[in-house]
């Protein structure tokens, strides 16, 4: 069994802005102005959708030839349904996170519809981000008081 450990770090910048770092890469997440942010970056839930879509595209590109898919182009549009009343504490019955996530694949390939449908099923079952969301991992939280 080969296990890799991935690491990331997030830190408050100002207001609701958060610096996100992994390896030698960094980006900023934020919230829209109407909820107190400065709208200088995606929201964390938008970034989650982008991570899911990016993972599916990478899986498709990585495994297309193995599945005899002549992939010319692929785009995934994602949508998440979120009841903000849950997060804001206005409705205790509302789910705090996404209640539904939809992936819309746009595939240009020289294959039959059946072959493409089977490949999309493979993508969904092989994508690590999809699996992490669908089958929640064990969570551990540690706190250091500074």
CORWO-V353388 format. One record per run of one state. SS is the DSSP state (helix for helix, strand for strand, loop for the rest). FROM is the first residue (numbers start at 1). LEN is the number of residues. If there is no record, write none. Layout:
ss->SS from->FROM len->LEN
ss->SS from->FROM len->LEN
//
This chain:
ss->loop from->1 len->8
ss->strand from->9 len->4
ss->loop from->13 len->5
ss->strand from->18 len->5
ss->loop from->23 len->2
ss->strand from->25 len->5
ss->loop from->30 len->3
ss->helix from->33 len->3
ss->loop from->36 len->6
ss->strand from->42 len->1
ss->loop from->43 len->1
ss->helix from->44 len->20
ss->loop from->64 len->1
ss->helix from->65 len->3
ss->loop from->68 len->3
ss->strand from->71 len->11
ss->loop from->82 len->2
ss->helix from->84 len->4
ss->loop from->88 len->12
ss->strand from->100 len->10
ss->loop from->110 len->3
ss->helix from->113 len->14
ss->loop from->127 len->1
ss->helix from->128 len->7
ss->loop from->135 len->12
//
